[in-house]
Amino acid sequence: MGSPSSELTVVRLPEAVALHARPAGAFVRAAAAFDATIEVRANGRQANAKSILEVLGLGADGGTELAISASGDDAAAAVAGLAELVAGLA
């Protein structure tokens, strides 16, 4: 097993999608599938990507940029998977 890695990517929420209950729930469930520590930033706020209350607290509306960062053995997969999920929200 190699040393833990860190990854960061920035994605934009689709214009028609706010990160409210249903999309936030999908995001948190996807994040929980990874062992990595994952954080998401938007609107000058930071949240644990595995906490529904923190993700909802970001107040991310459609078109908002999300900075997704992860550290740990599966950090690259976590960031890629969450970025893909965000891009596919509708």
Phi and psi restraints in degrees (range 20) as a CNS / XPLOR table:
assign (resid 1 and name C) (resid 2 and name N)
       (resid 2 and name CA) (resid 2 and name C) 1.0 -79.8 20.0 2
assign (resid 2 and name N) (resid 2 and name CA)
       (resid 2 and name C) (resid 3 and name N) 1.0 180.0 20.0 2
assign (resid 2 and name C) (resid 3 and name N)
       (resid 3 and name CA) (resid 3 and name C) 1.0 -74.6 20.0 2
assign (resid 3 and name N) (resid 3 and name CA)
       (resid 3 and name C) (resid 4 and name N) 1.0 149.7 20.0 2
assign (resid 3 and name C) (resid 4 and name N)
       (resid 4 and name CA) (resid 4 and name C) 1.0 -60.6 20.0 2
assign (resid 4 and name N) (resid 4 and name CA)
       (resid 4 and name C) (resid 5 and name N) 1.0 145.8 20.0 2
assign (resid 4 and name C) (resid 5 and name N)
       (resid 5 and name CA) (resid 5 and name C) 1.0 -114.4 20.0 2
assign (resid 5 and name N) (resid 5 and name CA)
       (resid 5 and name C) (resid 6 and name N) 1.0 167.8 20.0 2
assign (resid 5 and name C) (resid 6 and name N)
       (resid 6 and name CA) (resid 6 and name C) 1.0 -124.2 20.0 2
assign (resid 6 and name N) (resid 6 and name CA)
       (resid 6 and name C) (resid 7 and name N) 1.0 142.4 20.0 2
assign (resid 6 and name C) (resid 7 and name N)
       (resid 7 and name CA) (resid 7 and name C) 1.0 -137.3 20.0 2
assign (resid 7 and name N) (resid 7 and name CA)
       (resid 7 and name C) (resid 8 and name N) 1.0 152.7 20.0 2
assign (resid 7 and name C) (resid 8 and name N)
       (resid 8 and name CA) (resid 8 and name C) 1.0 -147.3 20.0 2
assign (resid 8 and name N) (resid 8 and name CA)
       (resid 8 and name C) (resid 9 and name N) 1.0 138.0 20.0 2
assign (resid 8 and name C) (resid 9 and name N)
       (resid 9 and name CA) (resid 9 and name C) 1.0 -145.8 20.0 2
assign (resid 9 and name N) (resid 9 and name CA)
       (resid 9 and name C) (resid 10 and name N) 1.0 157.2 20.0 2
assign (resid 9 and name C) (resid 10 and name N)
       (resid 10 and name CA) (resid 10 and name C) 1.0 -120.5 20.0 2
assign (resid 10 and name N) (resid 10 and name CA)
       (resid 10 and name C) (resid 11 and name N) 1.0 128.8 20.0 2
assign (resid 10 and name C) (resid 11 and name N)
       (resid 11 and name CA) (resid 11 and name C) 1.0 -129.9 20.0 2
assign (resid 11 and name N) (resid 11 and name CA)
       (resid 11 and name C) (resid 12 and name N) 1.0 157.4 20.0 2
assign (resid 11 and name C) (resid 12 and name N)
       (resid 12 and name CA) (resid 12 and name C) 1.0 -110.0 20.0 2
assign (resid 12 and name N) (resid 12 and name CA)
       (resid 12 and name C) (resid 13 and name N) 1.0 131.9 20.0 2
assign (resid 12 and name C) (resid 13 and name N)
       (resid 13 and name CA) (resid 13 and name C) 1.0 -62.6 20.0 2
assign (resid 13 and name N) (resid 13 and name CA)
       (resid 13 and name C) (resid 14 and name N) 1.0 140.5 20.0 2
assign (resid 13 and name C) (resid 14 and name N)
       (resid 14 and name CA) (resid 14 and name C) 1.0 -56.2 20.0 2
assign (resid 14 and name N) (resid 14 and name CA)
       (resid 14 and name C) (resid 15 and name N) 1.0 146.2 20.0 2
assign (resid 14 and name C) (resid 15 and name N)
       (resid 15 and name CA) (resid 15 and name C) 1.0 -53.6 20.0 2
assign (resid 15 and name N) (resid 15 and name CA)
       (resid 15 and name C) (resid 16 and name N) 1.0 -36.4 20.0 2
assign (resid 15 and name C) (resid 16 and name N)
       (resid 16 and name CA) (resid 16 and name C) 1.0 -86.7 20.0 2
assign (resid 16 and name N) (resid 16 and name CA)
       (resid 16 and name C) (resid 17 and name N) 1.0 3.8 20.0 2
assign (resid 16 and name C) (resid 17 and name N)
       (resid 17 and name CA) (resid 17 and name C) 1.0 -124.6 20.0 2
assign (resid 17 and name N) (resid 17 and name CA)
       (resid 17 and name C) (resid 18 and name N) 1.0 122.5 20.0 2
assign (resid 17 and name C) (resid 18 and name N)
       (resid 18 and name CA) (resid 18 and name C) 1.0 -97.3 20.0 2
assign (resid 18 and name N) (resid 18 and name CA)
       (resid 18 and name C) (resid 19 and name N) 1.0 154.4 20.0 2
assign (resid 18 and name C) (resid 19 and name N)
       (resid 19 and name CA) (resid 19 and name C) 1.0 -86.2 20.0 2
assign (resid 19 and name N) (resid 19 and name CA)
       (resid 19 and name C) (resid 20 and name N) 1.0 65.2 20.0 2
assign (resid 19 and name C) (resid 20 and name N)
       (resid 20 and name CA) (resid 20 and name C) 1.0 -96.6 20.0 2
assign (resid 20 and name N) (resid 20 and name CA)
       (resid 20 and name C) (resid 21 and name N) 1.0 -162.8 20.0 2
assign (resid 20 and name C) (resid 21 and name N)
       (resid 21 and name CA) (resid 21 and name C) 1.0 -48.3 20.0 2
assign (resid 21 and name N) (resid 21 and name CA)
       (resid 21 and name C) (resid 22 and name N) 1.0 -58.3 20.0 2
assign (resid 21 and name C) (resid 22 and name N)
       (resid 22 and name CA) (resid 22 and name C) 1.0 -68.1 20.0 2
assign (resid 22 and name N) (resid 22 and name CA)
       (resid 22 and name C) (resid 23 and name N) 1.0 -52.2 20.0 2
assign (resid 22 and name C) (resid 23 and name N)
       (resid 23 and name CA) (resid 23 and name C) 1.0 -63.3 20.0 2
assign (resid 23 and name N) (resid 23 and name CA)
       (resid 23 and name C) (resid 24 and name N) 1.0 -37.8 20.0 2
assign (resid 23 and name C) (resid 24 and name N)
       (resid 24 and name CA) (resid 24 and name C) 1.0 -64.7 20.0 2
assign (resid 24 and name N) (resid 24 and name CA)
       (resid 24 and name C) (resid 25 and name N) 1.0 -38.8 20.0 2
assign (resid 24 and name C) (resid 25 and name N)
       (resid 25 and name CA) (resid 25 and name C) 1.0 -62.5 20.0 2
assign (resid 25 and name N) (resid 25 and name CA)
       (resid 25 and name C) (resid 26 and name N) 1.0 -43.0 20.0 2
assign (resid 25 and name C) (resid 26 and name N)
       (resid 26 and name CA) (resid 26 and name C) 1.0 -63.3 20.0 2
assign (resid 26 and name N) (resid 26 and name CA)
       (resid 26 and name C) (resid 27 and name N) 1.0 -40.9 20.0 2
assign (resid 26 and name C) (resid 27 and name N)
       (resid 27 and name CA) (resid 27 and name C) 1.0 -62.7 20.0 2
assign (resid 27 and name N) (resid 27 and name CA)
       (resid 27 and name C) (resid 28 and name N) 1.0 -47.5 20.0 2
assign (resid 27 and name C) (resid 28 and name N)
       (resid 28 and name CA) (resid 28 and name C) 1.0 -65.4 20.0 2
assign (resid 28 and name N) (resid 28 and name CA)
       (resid 28 and name C) (resid 29 and name N) 1.0 -41.8 20.0 2
assign (resid 28 and name C) (resid 29 and name N)
       (resid 29 and name CA) (resid 29 and name C) 1.0 -62.4 20.0 2
assign (resid 29 and name N) (resid 29 and name CA)
       (resid 29 and name C) (resid 30 and name N) 1.0 -41.0 20.0 2
assign (resid 29 and name C) (resid 30 and name N)
       (resid 30 and name CA) (resid 30 and name C) 1.0 -65.5 20.0 2
assign (resid 30 and name N) (resid 30 and name CA)
       (resid 30 and name C) (resid 31 and name N) 1.0 -42.3 20.0 2
assign (resid 30 and name C) (resid 31 and name N)
       (resid 31 and name CA) (resid 31 and name C) 1.0 -63.0 20.0 2
assign (resid 31 and name N) (resid 31 and name CA)
       (resid 31 and name C) (resid 32 and name N) 1.0 -38.2 20.0 2
assign (resid 31 and name C) (resid 32 and name N)
       (resid 32 and name CA) (resid 32 and name C) 1.0 -65.5 20.0 2
assign (resid 32 and name N) (resid 32 and name CA)
       (resid 32 and name C) (resid 33 and name N) 1.0 -18.4 20.0 2
assign (resid 32 and name C) (resid 33 and name N)
       (resid 33 and name CA) (resid 33 and name C) 1.0 -75.0 20.0 2
assign (resid 33 and name N) (resid 33 and name CA)
       (resid 33 and name C) (resid 34 and name N) 1.0 -10.6 20.0 2
assign (resid 33 and name C) (resid 34 and name N)
       (resid 34 and name CA) (resid 34 and name C) 1.0 -106.5 20.0 2
assign (resid 34 and name N) (resid 34 and name CA)
       (resid 34 and name C) (resid 35 and name N) 1.0 149.4 20.0 2
assign (resid 34 and name C) (resid 35 and name N)
       (resid 35 and name CA) (resid 35 and name C) 1.0 -78.9 20.0 2
assign (resid 35 and name N) (resid 35 and name CA)
       (resid 35 and name C) (resid 36 and name N) 1.0 -22.1 20.0 2
assign (resid 35 and name C) (resid 36 and name N)
       (resid 36 and name CA) (resid 36 and name C) 1.0 -60.4 20.0 2
assign (resid 36 and name N) (resid 36 and name CA)
       (resid 36 and name C) (resid 37 and name N) 1.0 153.8 20.0 2
assign (resid 36 and name C) (resid 37 and name N)
       (resid 37 and name CA) (resid 37 and name C) 1.0 -81.8 20.0 2
assign (resid 37 and name N) (resid 37 and name CA)
       (resid 37 and name C) (resid 38 and name N) 1.0 123.0 20.0 2
assign (resid 37 and name C) (resid 38 and name N)
       (resid 38 and name CA) (resid 38 and name C) 1.0 -124.8 20.0 2
assign (resid 38 and name N) (resid 38 and name CA)
       (resid 38 and name C) (resid 39 and name N) 1.0 131.9 20.0 2
assign (resid 38 and name C) (resid 39 and name N)
       (resid 39 and name CA) (resid 39 and name C) 1.0 -124.6 20.0 2
assign (resid 39 and name N) (resid 39 and name CA)
       (resid 39 and name C) (resid 40 and name N) 1.0 150.7 20.0 2
assign (resid 39 and name C) (resid 40 and name N)
       (resid 40 and name CA) (resid 40 and name C) 1.0 -131.2 20.0 2
assign (resid 40 and name N) (resid 40 and name CA)
       (resid 40 and name C) (resid 41 and name N) 1.0 139.6 20.0 2
assign (resid 40 and name C) (resid 41 and name N)
       (resid 41 and name CA) (resid 41 and name C) 1.0 -123.6 20.0 2
assign (resid 41 and name N) (resid 41 and name CA)
       (resid 41 and name C) (resid 42 and name N) 1.0 141.2 20.0 2
assign (resid 41 and name C) (resid 42 and name N)
       (resid 42 and name CA) (resid 42 and name C) 1.0 -161.8 20.0 2
assign (resid 42 and name N) (resid 42 and name CA)
       (resid 42 and name C) (resid 43 and name N) 1.0 146.3 20.0 2
assign (resid 42 and name C) (resid 43 and name N)
       (resid 43 and name CA) (resid 43 and name C) 1.0 53.8 20.0 2
assign (resid 43 and name N) (resid 43 and name CA)
       (resid 43 and name C) (resid 44 and name N) 1.0 35.1 20.0 2
assign (resid 43 and name C) (resid 44 and name N)
       (resid 44 and name CA) (resid 44 and name C) 1.0 75.1 20.0 2
assign (resid 44 and name N) (resid 44 and name CA)
       (resid 44 and name C) (resid 45 and name N) 1.0 9.4 20.0 2
assign (resid 44 and name C) (resid 45 and name N)
       (resid 45 and name CA) (resid 45 and name C) 1.0 -116.0 20.0 2
assign (resid 45 and name N) (resid 45 and name CA)
       (resid 45 and name C) (resid 46 and name N) 1.0 157.0 20.0 2
assign (resid 45 and name C) (resid 46 and name N)
       (resid 46 and name CA) (resid 46 and name C) 1.0 -126.1 20.0 2
assign (resid 46 and name N) (resid 46 and name CA)
       (resid 46 and name C) (resid 47 and name N) 1.0 142.5 20.0 2
assign (resid 46 and name C) (resid 47 and name N)
       (resid 47 and name CA) (resid 47 and name C) 1.0 -140.4 20.0 2
assign (resid 47 and name N) (resid 47 and name CA)
       (resid 47 and name C) (resid 48 and name N) 1.0 149.7 20.0 2
assign (resid 47 and name C) (resid 48 and name N)
       (resid 48 and name CA) (resid 48 and name C) 1.0 -72.0 20.0 2
assign (resid 48 and name N) (resid 48 and name CA)
       (resid 48 and name C) (resid 49 and name N) 1.0 120.2 20.0 2
assign (resid 48 and name C) (resid 49 and name N)
       (resid 49 and name CA) (resid 49 and name C) 1.0 -66.4 20.0 2
assign (resid 49 and name N) (resid 49 and name CA)
       (resid 49 and name C) (resid 50 and name N) 1.0 -10.3 20.0 2
assign (resid 49 and name C) (resid 50 and name N)
       (resid 50 and name CA) (resid 50 and name C) 1.0 -98.7 20.0 2
assign (resid 50 and name N) (resid 50 and name CA)
       (resid 50 and name C) (resid 51 and name N) 1.0 6.0 20.0 2
assign (resid 50 and name C) (resid 51 and name N)
       (resid 51 and name CA) (resid 51 and name C) 1.0 -114.1 20.0 2
assign (resid 51 and name N) (resid 51 and name CA)
       (resid 51 and name C) (resid 52 and name N) 1.0 112.7 20.0 2
assign (resid 51 and name C) (resid 52 and name N)
       (resid 52 and name CA) (resid 52 and name C) 1.0 -59.8 20.0 2
assign (resid 52 and name N) (resid 52 and name CA)
       (resid 52 and name C) (resid 53 and name N) 1.0 -40.7 20.0 2
assign (resid 52 and name C) (resid 53 and name N)
       (resid 53 and name CA) (resid 53 and name C) 1.0 -65.8 20.0 2
assign (resid 53 and name N) (resid 53 and name CA)
       (resid 53 and name C) (resid 54 and name N) 1.0 -39.9 20.0 2
assign (resid 53 and name C) (resid 54 and name N)
       (resid 54 and name CA) (resid 54 and name C) 1.0 -68.5 20.0 2
assign (resid 54 and name N) (resid 54 and name CA)
       (resid 54 and name C) (resid 55 and name N) 1.0 -41.0 20.0 2
assign (resid 54 and name C) (resid 55 and name N)
       (resid 55 and name CA) (resid 55 and name C) 1.0 -65.0 20.0 2
assign (resid 55 and name N) (resid 55 and name CA)
       (resid 55 and name C) (resid 56 and name N) 1.0 -43.5 20.0 2
assign (resid 55 and name C) (resid 56 and name N)
       (resid 56 and name CA) (resid 56 and name C) 1.0 -61.4 20.0 2
assign (resid 56 and name N) (resid 56 and name CA)
       (resid 56 and name C) (resid 57 and name N) 1.0 -35.5 20.0 2
assign (resid 56 and name C) (resid 57 and name N)
       (resid 57 and name CA) (resid 57 and name C) 1.0 -66.3 20.0 2
assign (resid 57 and name N) (resid 57 and name CA)
       (resid 57 and name C) (resid 58 and name N) 1.0 -11.9 20.0 2
assign (resid 57 and name C) (resid 58 and name N)
       (resid 58 and name CA) (resid 58 and name C) 1.0 -68.8 20.0 2
assign (resid 58 and name N) (resid 58 and name CA)
       (resid 58 and name C) (resid 59 and name N) 1.0 -25.1 20.0 2
assign (resid 58 and name C) (resid 59 and name N)
       (resid 59 and name CA) (resid 59 and name C) 1.0 61.6 20.0 2
assign (resid 59 and name N) (resid 59 and name CA)
       (resid 59 and name C) (resid 60 and name N) 1.0 39.1 20.0 2
assign (resid 59 and name C) (resid 60 and name N)
       (resid 60 and name CA) (resid 60 and name C) 1.0 -83.3 20.0 2
assign (resid 60 and name N) (resid 60 and name CA)
       (resid 60 and name C) (resid 61 and name N) 1.0 112.7 20.0 2
assign (resid 60 and name C) (resid 61 and name N)
       (resid 61 and name CA) (resid 61 and name C) 1.0 -91.4 20.0 2
assign (resid 61 and name N) (resid 61 and name CA)
       (resid 61 and name C) (resid 62 and name N) 1.0 171.7 20.0 2
assign (resid 61 and name C) (resid 62 and name N)
       (resid 62 and name CA) (resid 62 and name C) 1.0 -54.6 20.0 2
assign (resid 62 and name N) (resid 62 and name CA)
       (resid 62 and name C) (resid 63 and name N) 1.0 137.4 20.0 2
assign (resid 62 and name C) (resid 63 and name N)
       (resid 63 and name CA) (resid 63 and name C) 1.0 88.4 20.0 2
assign (resid 63 and name N) (resid 63 and name CA)
       (resid 63 and name C) (resid 64 and name N) 1.0 -6.3 20.0 2
assign (resid 63 and name C) (resid 64 and name N)
       (resid 64 and name CA) (resid 64 and name C) 1.0 -72.6 20.0 2
assign (resid 64 and name N) (resid 64 and name CA)
       (resid 64 and name C) (resid 65 and name N) 1.0 138.7 20.0 2
assign (resid 64 and name C) (resid 65 and name N)
       (resid 65 and name CA) (resid 65 and name C) 1.0 -81.1 20.0 2
assign (resid 65 and name N) (resid 65 and name CA)
       (resid 65 and name C) (resid 66 and name N) 1.0 133.3 20.0 2
assign (resid 65 and name C) (resid 66 and name N)
       (resid 66 and name CA) (resid 66 and name C) 1.0 -112.9 20.0 2
assign (resid 66 and name N) (resid 66 and name CA)
       (resid 66 and name C) (resid 67 and name N) 1.0 126.9 20.0 2
assign (resid 66 and name C) (resid 67 and name N)
       (resid 67 and name CA) (resid 67 and name C) 1.0 -98.8 20.0 2
assign (resid 67 and name N) (resid 67 and name CA)
       (resid 67 and name C) (resid 68 and name N) 1.0 114.7 20.0 2
assign (resid 67 and name C) (resid 68 and name N)
       (resid 68 and name CA) (resid 68 and name C) 1.0 -106.8 20.0 2
assign (resid 68 and name N) (resid 68 and name CA)
       (resid 68 and name C) (resid 69 and name N) 1.0 122.2 20.0 2
assign (resid 68 and name C) (resid 69 and name N)
       (resid 69 and name CA) (resid 69 and name C) 1.0 -126.5 20.0 2
assign (resid 69 and name N) (resid 69 and name CA)
       (resid 69 and name C) (resid 70 and name N) 1.0 148.8 20.0 2
assign (resid 69 and name C) (resid 70 and name N)
       (resid 70 and name CA) (resid 70 and name C) 1.0 -146.2 20.0 2
assign (resid 70 and name N) (resid 70 and name CA)
       (resid 70 and name C) (resid 71 and name N) 1.0 149.8 20.0 2
assign (resid 70 and name C) (resid 71 and name N)
       (resid 71 and name CA) (resid 71 and name C) 1.0 -137.7 20.0 2
assign (resid 71 and name N) (resid 71 and name CA)
       (resid 71 and name C) (resid 72 and name N) 1.0 141.2 20.0 2
assign (resid 71 and name C) (resid 72 and name N)
       (resid 72 and name CA) (resid 72 and name C) 1.0 136.4 20.0 2
assign (resid 72 and name N) (resid 72 and name CA)
       (resid 72 and name C) (resid 73 and name N) 1.0 178.8 20.0 2
assign (resid 72 and name C) (resid 73 and name N)
       (resid 73 and name CA) (resid 73 and name C) 1.0 -62.0 20.0 2
assign (resid 73 and name N) (resid 73 and name CA)
       (resid 73 and name C) (resid 74 and name N) 1.0 -33.1 20.0 2
assign (resid 73 and name C) (resid 74 and name N)
       (resid 74 and name CA) (resid 74 and name C) 1.0 -109.1 20.0 2
assign (resid 74 and name N) (resid 74 and name CA)
       (resid 74 and name C) (resid 75 and name N) 1.0 29.3 20.0 2
assign (resid 74 and name C) (resid 75 and name N)
       (resid 75 and name CA) (resid 75 and name C) 1.0 -58.9 20.0 2
assign (resid 75 and name N) (resid 75 and name CA)
       (resid 75 and name C) (resid 76 and name N) 1.0 -44.8 20.0 2
assign (resid 75 and name C) (resid 76 and name N)
       (resid 76 and name CA) (resid 76 and name C) 1.0 -62.3 20.0 2
assign (resid 76 and name N) (resid 76 and name CA)
       (resid 76 and name C) (resid 77 and name N) 1.0 -44.3 20.0 2
assign (resid 76 and name C) (resid 77 and name N)
       (resid 77 and name CA) (resid 77 and name C) 1.0 -65.6 20.0 2
assign (resid 77 and name N) (resid 77 and name CA)
       (resid 77 and name C) (resid 78 and name N) 1.0 -38.0 20.0 2
assign (resid 77 and name C) (resid 78 and name N)
       (resid 78 and name CA) (resid 78 and name C) 1.0 -63.5 20.0 2
assign (resid 78 and name N) (resid 78 and name CA)
       (resid 78 and name C) (resid 79 and name N) 1.0 -49.7 20.0 2
assign (resid 78 and name C) (resid 79 and name N)
       (resid 79 and name CA) (resid 79 and name C) 1.0 -63.1 20.0 2
assign (resid 79 and name N) (resid 79 and name CA)
       (resid 79 and name C) (resid 80 and name N) 1.0 -45.0 20.0 2
assign (resid 79 and name C) (resid 80 and name N)
       (resid 80 and name CA) (resid 80 and name C) 1.0 -63.5 20.0 2
assign (resid 80 and name N) (resid 80 and name CA)
       (resid 80 and name C) (resid 81 and name N) 1.0 -44.1 20.0 2
assign (resid 80 and name C) (resid 81 and name N)
       (resid 81 and name CA) (resid 81 and name C) 1.0 -64.4 20.0 2
assign (resid 81 and name N) (resid 81 and name CA)
       (resid 81 and name C) (resid 82 and name N) 1.0 -42.4 20.0 2
assign (resid 81 and name C) (resid 82 and name N)
       (resid 82 and name CA) (resid 82 and name C) 1.0 -70.9 20.0 2
assign (resid 82 and name N) (resid 82 and name CA)
       (resid 82 and name C) (resid 83 and name N) 1.0 -37.3 20.0 2
assign (resid 82 and name C) (resid 83 and name N)
       (resid 83 and name CA) (resid 83 and name C) 1.0 -62.6 20.0 2
assign (resid 83 and name N) (resid 83 and name CA)
       (resid 83 and name C) (resid 84 and name N) 1.0 -41.3 20.0 2
assign (resid 83 and name C) (resid 84 and name N)
       (resid 84 and name CA) (resid 84 and name C) 1.0 -64.5 20.0 2
assign (resid 84 and name N) (resid 84 and name CA)
       (resid 84 and name C) (resid 85 and name N) 1.0 -41.4 20.0 2
assign (resid 84 and name C) (resid 85 and name N)
       (resid 85 and name CA) (resid 85 and name C) 1.0 -60.6 20.0 2
assign (resid 85 and name N) (resid 85 and name CA)
       (resid 85 and name C) (resid 86 and name N) 1.0 -47.8 20.0 2
assign (resid 85 and name C) (resid 86 and name N)
       (resid 86 and name CA) (resid 86 and name C) 1.0 -59.9 20.0 2
assign (resid 86 and name N) (resid 86 and name CA)
       (resid 86 and name C) (resid 87 and name N) 1.0 -45.1 20.0 2
assign (resid 86 and name C) (resid 87 and name N)
       (resid 87 and name CA) (resid 87 and name C) 1.0 -61.9 20.0 2
assign (resid 87 and name N) (resid 87 and name CA)
       (resid 87 and name C) (resid 88 and name N) 1.0 -29.7 20.0 2
assign (resid 87 and name C) (resid 88 and name N)
       (resid 88 and name CA) (resid 88 and name C) 1.0 -92.1 20.0 2
assign (resid 88 and name N) (resid 88 and name CA)
       (resid 88 and name C) (resid 89 and name N) 1.0 -1.1 20.0 2
assign (resid 88 and name C) (resid 89 and name N)
       (resid 89 and name CA) (resid 89 and name C) 1.0 -65.3 20.0 2
assign (resid 89 and name N) (resid 89 and name CA)
       (resid 89 and name C) (resid 90 and name N) 1.0 139.1 20.0 2
